[in-house]
């Protein structure tokens, strides 16, 4: 067949033969150069991840063991961040608290995000009555602030890490579904979805294979925001006594009890866990913002 | 020979805020195995909707197929279940779209998009689907198919993407391909390549082709038969040669006249069709082309003309004023 025109193939080879692809390291480096604040965020997040994952090796003391000879000690060489009213090392508790925050934050964000992603895309894909009904259900769920919704769920299921995860995941689902749906709506109208249907593909396949990958950019940004929100929500719940329970080390929990009682005499008990929460959420927000700029093609080439 | 596709009195309606739109208003045509049939008309004449109706992919709501039958290979497609219909789509009828730029999913490789159809309909494993995909890409004239399989759509030119679309449509050896303005988004030289390719492939593989277009040049060169649509109806139908040589409907005549031609004096003005296509929400009883027709008289407002044999056998036209029309033609 004489239809493969040499011209077209030649032109294409130069343009597409060597796909423009950079290594991961190069991409990370260029991200760091263009987004200094995002890099700061990334460093904070990494520090927290390392602390949480390596807690067993990093923490100088057992976070739950009491040293009754050193109670409410101010920061010193032996206890860099001081001790609390039960003689527990604050640095160790914060490091192990990072682990709790990671478990809760990432589990909630990923589970809530993925469920919301699939529901949101499906809602946009089917459209019509299904979409309408689903959106009204979401409206009802969204009417409650995240923490109120989480409180209600904890009231039903009880406290503890597992239930806290459930309590925070549920209110995240509608928030994710809402955002993802709006992105998916525009993709629904693009011809390749119709093309996929003319190939006889099923609904599930079109949703998962063709639509979900196309909403990944907004979804990833949302996911980072969710990690921050979930960590904050977990800290709030724990502070209110409805989240993680003693003696499990958790930042919100550390702000409660002794921290209030000794606020004037031993302020380090409150300051350091508070700082850990603030820096982590701050870091995640910075990183998420930078990620959005980096993934948004409209802002990319500024 | 039994017709491969037989559309009878197909009606597709859209409920819109402005009222009921009869986008396809009782059209009938047949496609024989291996034949190329063109559906011609201007924007909004219902030609794309009629194609989507065959695959039952008219968005519902607001659209709905309200009547008629679509017999394809002995079955009425309008009576099939959604699952059976999915077997037809891509399996027995392939479709090629207008926009090669947006008809391929940007985040999936070319290979994935071809093998996906094969896995769906042929239950092929990865390896054999891969082999078939390479075969298909060389069939549609893409050089170095192994490498192309791993590439993403943005790495291919418009013409190449349209070739990929054709490869996908051909993947499961369908009996019919519907091409909705397959060349509109391409530049002229690529258009010719794509059309030659489709002509060559349909002939070699014995696939019937329904090509929807507003390009009369495409029709003249590639179609066996032509259906001219206006305002949701077929106003003229016949062999491509006959419709070109002796158009029997004033709309077809005007269309042919409005095409720029190289064999006319270069500075002569084009002869466009005056006015706008009618608003489909407020059609009256009469002939819908009447407001723009040079030959219309009172009789045309009273009723809608039916398709009748005009001139040769198999050449049909829906016009009350054919006598006057032919007289005027002869006088020119």
Interface residues (C-beta under 8 A of the other chain):
Chain A: X1 X3 X4 X5 X8 X9 X11 X12 X15 X16 X17 X19 X128 X190 X191 X192 X194 X195 X196 X197 X198 X199 X200 X201 X202 X205 X209 X210 X213 X214 X216
Chain B: X55 X57 X61 X86 X87 X88 X89 X90 X91 X94 X95 X97 X98 X99 X102 X103 X104 X105 X106 X107 X108 X116 X117 X120 X121 X139 X140 X141 X142 X143 X144 X147 X151 X155 X156 X157 X159 X160 X165 X168 X190 X193 X196 X197 X200
